[in-house]
Amino acid sequence: MSEVHVADLIGIQDRVRDGFGWAHDDDVESARALVVACEDHPKSSELGWSRTQRAATLERLARSLREAQQIVFVGADAATGDLRGPWPDATVFIAADGAVGACFGTVEPLCVVTDLDGGEHLERAVRSGVPLVMHAHGDNRAAWAERLRRWEAHAPPLVLTHQTREPLDGMHNPGGFTDGDRAVCFVRWLGVSVDEAVFVGYSVSRVGPWSAVTQPERKLEKLAWMADILDMVSPQWRMFIDAAENRLS
């Protein structure tokens, strides 16, 4: 496993914030409020969102990852055909936000790593009971508040992540920035090797069809940060990009 430490991956978050002009305090406030919203919800235990239940969800994901023969990360440029395999038994699939849409009807995702941009595809995952590794940052406070209200009818299992420098009870910061690289950081943070992972639908040159994008140029800037982080934690990801681009050329 790479010698990169989680502290290095968290440090990148400061560089990203500085680059985009985002405030650390906004990230902290959103993260703290998300914990309160889950734990103080009048139906917290019924929905499975209590701290104890979230810890149990995290342990279930960790156990599945430790037992997996193959880990596949699914990014926003994935085509459904890319996931048809064949895959070894005990292969697990982790989708980056809306890329879970590429999984439906082909493979069963273990979880979705999301900051809630995934639109209808994320909603389908919720209705299917797929666990969410849900991320809080300064710009998505309204989004997570609205989703928690909506999801009372189909409450998904949750693990909460944040991107602040300080420890926050009930949440975790595995490092990383975009959903795509944070998924890899999350698995690595759990102590599971990503050295032999497979990457499907990861791209830095174009915005994939499963990505909810309002500012394509800004999205490409974010993908450049994703690439830097993946180069640190799982350098073999580049060969999957090269293979995909050769196939399309």
N, C-alpha and C positions, 0 to 999 in steps of 0.2 A: 504494500500500500504506500502511496505517496507520503513523503515526509512533511508535506505542508500541514501546518497546524490550523485548527479552527480559528485561532486568534488572527492569523494572517487573512483568512477569508472574511472575518468580521471587519478587519481593517479596510478591506476593499470597499465596504459599504460607506465608510467615511469619504473615500475618494469619489465614489459615485455621487453621493450627496453634494459634495463640493462642485463636481462637474455640472450637475443639473440645477444647482442653486436651491436644493431642498433643505429644510430645517430638521435637525435631529430631534428637537422638542416635539415637532409634529408627529414623528414616528413613535416617540415615547407615549404621547397622549393617546394616539389611536390604539396602540398595543394594550395599554392599561385599561382603556375603556372596553376593549373586546373581551378581556378576561372577566371584567365585571358584568358585561352583558350576558355572557354565558353562565357564570356562576350565580348571579343574582336573579336569573330568569325564574319566574314563578314555577315553571315546569322543568327546571334544569335536570333533575334526576330522571324524570319521565322521558325527556328528550335524549338522554345520554350525554349531556354536556357538562356534567359536574367535573371537578378536577380529578376525582378518582376514576371516573369513567373515561375521561380523556387519556389518563395514564394507562388504563387498560387497553384502549385502542392503540396507543403507541407501542405497547408491548406486543400486541398481536401482529402489528406490522413488522416490528423488529424480528419476531420469531419467524415469520414467513420469509423475510429477507435472508435471515441466517440459514434457513433450510433450502433456499432456492439453488437450483443448479445453474440457472441463467437469469440475469437481470437485464431487462430491456427498458430503456428510456425512450419515451415517445414524444417527439416534438411537433411543432405546429406545421411543419412542411411534410408531414407523413401522408402517404397514400394508403388507402385501406389494403391494397395488394401487398404493401411492404410488410404487413403483419401476418400474412398467411402462413409463414413458417416453411417447413416444419420446425418446431421448437422442441428442445429437450423437455422431458417431464419435469415438473416443478419449476417451470419458467415463470417469472413474475414480471408484470408490465406496470410501469409507473408513468403516468401521463402528466405532461405539463399543461395544466389548465384546459383550454378548449380542445387540445389535441386528443382528449379522451374520446372525442367524436370519431376519430379514426379507429378506435378499438371496438366500437359497438358492432355486434354481429360477426366479429372475427376472433377477438381475444377478450378475456376478462381482466380489467385493470385491478391491480391490488389497491391502488389509491390514486388520487389526483392531487398534485401540488399546485396550489392556486392562490392568486391574489384577486380572484373573482372577476376576471375579464372574459371568462369562458362562455358566456351567453347561454344559448339553448343547449349546447352540448354539456355544459356543467350542470344545468338543470336536469338533464336526463340522467346524468351520473347520480345526482342526489336522489332522484326518484327510484333509482336502482339500488340504493343503499351503499354506494361506493364511498369508502372513507375519504375525507378531505383533509389534507395538510394545509390548513388555511392561514394565510399570511396577512398581517396587519402592517400598513404603512400610512404615512400622513395623508396620502391622496385617496385612500379607499375607505375611510371611516363611514361615509354615507352608504357605500356599497355593502359593507358587511352588516351594517345595522338593518338595511332593507332586507338582505338575504336571511338574516336570523328570523325576522318576522315572517317572511314567506315560507321558510322551511319548517315551521312548526307542524305542518301537516305531514311532511316527509323528512323527518330529522335525520341528517347524515351523521355518522360517527365523525368526530372532529379531533384533530391535533392542531394546536395553535403555534404559529411561529411569528417572529418579529425580526426587526433589523436595527436594534439599538445596541449601544455599547454596554449597557448595564444589564445585569440579570433581572429577569422579571418572573415572579412566581406564577406557575401555571402555563408558562410559555417557554419556547426554546428558540435559540438563534443558532442554526447549524452553519451559518455563513452563506455567502452567495448573494445574488441580486435578482436575476430574472427567474421566472418559474422553471425554465429549462435547466439552468445551472444549479438553482437551489434544490431541485429534485436530486441531483447527484450529490450535492453537499449534505443533504438530509440523510441519504443512505450511508454515506461515509461517516457522518457524525454518529450514526448508530453502531459504528464499529464493523461495518460490513464492507469488504473490499469492492471497489468499483473498477479494478484493474482489468477485468475480463468482461466488463459490461458491453452491451450492444446499444448503439444509438441509431434510432430510426426517426427521420424527419427533422434532424437538426441542421440548420442552415444559418449562415451569416451574410449571404449575398441577396437573399430575398425574404419577404415576409410571407409565411406559409398561410394556406387557406383556412387553417383552424385558429388563426390568431385574430382576435378582435382589435382592429387597428383604426385609430382615428388620425394619427400622424405618422405616416410611413417613414419619413426621414428620422423622426425621433426613435421609432422602433428599431431602425437599423443601427442607430447609436447604441441602443440597449443591447442589441445582439453582439456588438463589438465587445462590450463588457462581458457578456456571457462567454464569448470565446476566450477572453483572457483568463477567466475563472476556470473554465474547463481545461485549458492548457495546464493549469496548476494541479488540478486534482485527478484528471483522467486523460492524459495526452493522447491516448489511442482514439479518442473521439474523432480526430481529424481524418483518420482513414475511412471512416464511415461517410463523412462529407465528400471526400474525394471519390469514393465508389459511386455515390448517388449522382454526383455531377458528371462523372464519366458516362453513366447510364443515360443521362438526359441529353448529353451532347451528340 
